[in-house]
């Protein structure tokens, strides 16, 4: 049977792993194997990598308007605030 050796584990991670193994009445090795088996059997049950999820969105925005048309729509949707009008002493 193959062996797996993991070096330089963060102490906090190792402590959490040991606590989980104790709560499940398993050795640390057994707990690691169980976690790996569960993950590999159903990787979608775990939280996705945020960076990968963000990259999936690249190119997801579909727009038929040109950049100029989008800018014009934004400008048209803006309202004028009286505080920016001439004669207002605050922004003179």
Phi and psi restraints in degrees (value plus and minus 20) as a CYANA .aco file:
   2 UNK   PHI     -86.9   -46.9
   2 UNK   PSI     133.6   173.6
   3 UNK   PHI    -132.7   -92.7
   3 UNK   PSI     131.4   171.4
   4 UNK   PHI    -147.7  -107.7
   4 UNK   PSI     109.1   149.1
   5 UNK   PHI    -138.7   -98.7
   5 UNK   PSI     110.5   150.5
   6 UNK   PHI    -137.9   -97.9
   6 UNK   PSI     106.3   146.3
   7 UNK   PHI    -129.6   -89.6
   7 UNK   PSI     137.7   177.7
   8 UNK   PHI      39.2    79.2
   8 UNK   PSI      25.8    65.8
   9 UNK   PHI     -98.9   -58.9
   9 UNK   PSI     116.1   156.1
  10 UNK   PHI     -78.6   -38.6
  10 UNK   PSI     119.0   159.0
  11 UNK   PHI     -81.0   -41.0
  11 UNK   PSI     -57.8   -17.8
  12 UNK   PHI     -85.1   -45.1
  12 UNK   PSI     -63.4   -23.4
  13 UNK   PHI     -82.0   -42.0
  13 UNK   PSI     -63.6   -23.6
  14 UNK   PHI     -83.5   -43.5
  14 UNK   PSI     -59.9   -19.9
  15 UNK   PHI     -83.3   -43.3
  15 UNK   PSI     -63.5   -23.5
  16 UNK   PHI     -83.4   -43.4
  16 UNK   PSI     -59.6   -19.6
  17 UNK   PHI     -84.6   -44.6
  17 UNK   PSI     -62.4   -22.4
  18 UNK   PHI     -83.9   -43.9
  18 UNK   PSI     -62.6   -22.6
  19 UNK   PHI     -82.6   -42.6
  19 UNK   PSI     -63.6   -23.6
  20 UNK   PHI     -83.6   -43.6
  20 UNK   PSI     -62.6   -22.6
  21 UNK   PHI     -82.1   -42.1
  21 UNK   PSI     -63.3   -23.3
  22 UNK   PHI     -83.9   -43.9
  22 UNK   PSI     -60.2   -20.2
  23 UNK   PHI     -86.7   -46.7
  23 UNK   PSI     -44.6    -4.6
  24 UNK   PHI    -119.3   -79.3
  24 UNK   PSI     -14.7    25.3
  25 UNK   PHI      36.3    76.3
  25 UNK   PSI      25.6    65.6
  26 UNK   PHI    -146.6  -106.6
  26 UNK   PSI     141.8   181.8
  27 UNK   PHI     -96.4   -56.4
  27 UNK   PSI     145.7   185.7
  28 UNK   PHI     -82.1   -42.1
  28 UNK   PSI     -61.0   -21.0
  29 UNK   PHI     -80.8   -40.8
  29 UNK   PSI     -64.4   -24.4
  30 UNK   PHI     -83.5   -43.5
  30 UNK   PSI     -58.6   -18.6
  31 UNK   PHI     -86.5   -46.5
  31 UNK   PSI     -61.5   -21.5
  32 UNK   PHI     -82.0   -42.0
  32 UNK   PSI     -64.5   -24.5
  33 UNK   PHI     -82.2   -42.2
  33 UNK   PSI     -62.7   -22.7
  34 UNK   PHI     -82.2   -42.2
  34 UNK   PSI     -64.9   -24.9
  35 UNK   PHI     -81.9   -41.9
  35 UNK   PSI     -64.7   -24.7
  36 UNK   PHI     -83.3   -43.3
  36 UNK   PSI     -62.9   -22.9
  37 UNK   PHI     -82.0   -42.0
  37 UNK   PSI     -65.4   -25.4
  38 UNK   PHI     -83.0   -43.0
  38 UNK   PSI     -63.1   -23.1
  39 UNK   PHI     -85.4   -45.4
  39 UNK   PSI     -68.2   -28.2
  40 UNK   PHI     -88.8   -48.8
  40 UNK   PSI     -46.2    -6.2
  41 UNK   PHI     -93.6   -53.6
  41 UNK   PSI     -51.3   -11.3
  42 UNK   PHI    -170.7  -130.7
  42 UNK   PSI      54.0    94.0
  43 UNK   PHI     -85.2   -45.2
  43 UNK   PSI     -40.1    -0.1
  44 UNK   PHI     -93.2   -53.2
  44 UNK   PSI     -35.4     4.6
  45 UNK   PHI     -95.7   -55.7
  45 UNK   PSI     -33.1     6.9
  46 UNK   PHI    -115.8   -75.8
  46 UNK   PSI     136.7   176.7
  47 UNK   PHI     -82.5   -42.5
  47 UNK   PSI     117.0   157.0
  48 UNK   PHI     -91.5   -51.5
  48 UNK   PSI     138.6   178.6
  49 UNK   PHI     -90.1   -50.1
  49 UNK   PSI     101.5   141.5
  50 UNK   PHI     -77.7   -37.7
  50 UNK   PSI     -57.9   -17.9
  51 UNK   PHI     -84.7   -44.7
  51 UNK   PSI     -62.1   -22.1
  52 UNK   PHI     -86.7   -46.7
  52 UNK   PSI     -58.7   -18.7
  53 UNK   PHI     -84.7   -44.7
  53 UNK   PSI     -59.6   -19.6
  54 UNK   PHI     -83.8   -43.8
  54 UNK   PSI     -63.8   -23.8
  55 UNK   PHI     -85.4   -45.4
  55 UNK   PSI     -47.9    -7.9
  56 UNK   PHI     -83.9   -43.9
  56 UNK   PSI     -46.9    -6.9
  57 UNK   PHI     -97.6   -57.6
  57 UNK   PSI     -34.6     5.4
  58 UNK   PHI     -79.0   -39.0
  58 UNK   PSI     105.0   145.0
  59 UNK   PHI      60.0   100.0
  59 UNK   PSI     -16.1    23.9
  60 UNK   PHI     -96.4   -56.4
  60 UNK   PSI     -43.0    -3.0
  61 UNK   PHI    -101.3   -61.3
  61 UNK   PSI      95.7   135.7
  62 UNK   PHI    -124.3   -84.3
  62 UNK   PSI     105.0   145.0
  63 UNK   PHI    -159.1  -119.1
  63 UNK   PSI     109.3   149.3
  64 UNK   PHI    -111.4   -71.4
  64 UNK   PSI     -36.0     4.0
  65 UNK   PHI     -99.5   -59.5
  65 UNK   PSI     133.4   173.4
  66 UNK   PHI     -96.9   -56.9
  66 UNK   PSI     142.2   182.2
  67 UNK   PHI     -77.1   -37.1
  67 UNK   PSI     -57.1   -17.1
  68 UNK   PHI     -83.6   -43.6
  68 UNK   PSI     -60.5   -20.5
  69 UNK   PHI     -86.1   -46.1
  69 UNK   PSI     -58.7   -18.7
  70 UNK   PHI     -84.2   -44.2
  70 UNK   PSI     -65.7   -25.7
  71 UNK   PHI     -81.1   -41.1
  71 UNK   PSI     -62.9   -22.9
  72 UNK   PHI     -82.2   -42.2
  72 UNK   PSI     -61.2   -21.2
  73 UNK   PHI     -82.8   -42.8
  73 UNK   PSI     -60.1   -20.1
  74 UNK   PHI     -83.5   -43.5
  74 UNK   PSI     -65.5   -25.5
  75 UNK   PHI     -82.7   -42.7
  75 UNK   PSI     -60.7   -20.7
  76 UNK   PHI     -86.0   -46.0
  76 UNK   PSI     -50.6   -10.6
  77 UNK   PHI     -99.1   -59.1
  77 UNK   PSI     -34.3     5.7
  78 UNK   PHI     -94.2   -54.2
  78 UNK   PSI     128.6   168.6
  79 UNK   PHI    -131.9   -91.9
  79 UNK   PSI     134.2   174.2
  80 UNK   PHI    -105.8   -65.8
  80 UNK   PSI     111.9   151.9
  81 UNK   PHI    -119.7   -79.7
  81 UNK   PSI     108.6   148.6
  82 UNK   PHI     -80.2   -40.2
  82 UNK   PSI     -41.8    -1.8
  83 UNK   PHI     -89.7   -49.7
  83 UNK   PSI     -36.9     3.1
  84 UNK   PHI    -115.7   -75.7
  84 UNK   PSI     -22.7    17.3
  85 UNK   PHI     -93.8   -53.8
  85 UNK   PSI     135.8   175.8
  86 UNK   PHI     -83.7   -43.7
  86 UNK   PSI     130.1   170.1
  87 UNK   PHI      76.2   116.2
  87 UNK   PSI     -33.1     6.9
  88 UNK   PHI    -104.2   -64.2
  88 UNK   PSI      97.8   137.8
  89 UNK   PHI     -85.4   -45.4
  89 UNK   PSI     -44.9    -4.9
  90 UNK   PHI     -88.1   -48.1
  90 UNK   PSI     -61.4   -21.4
  91 UNK   PHI    -129.8   -89.8
  91 UNK   PSI       3.8    43.8
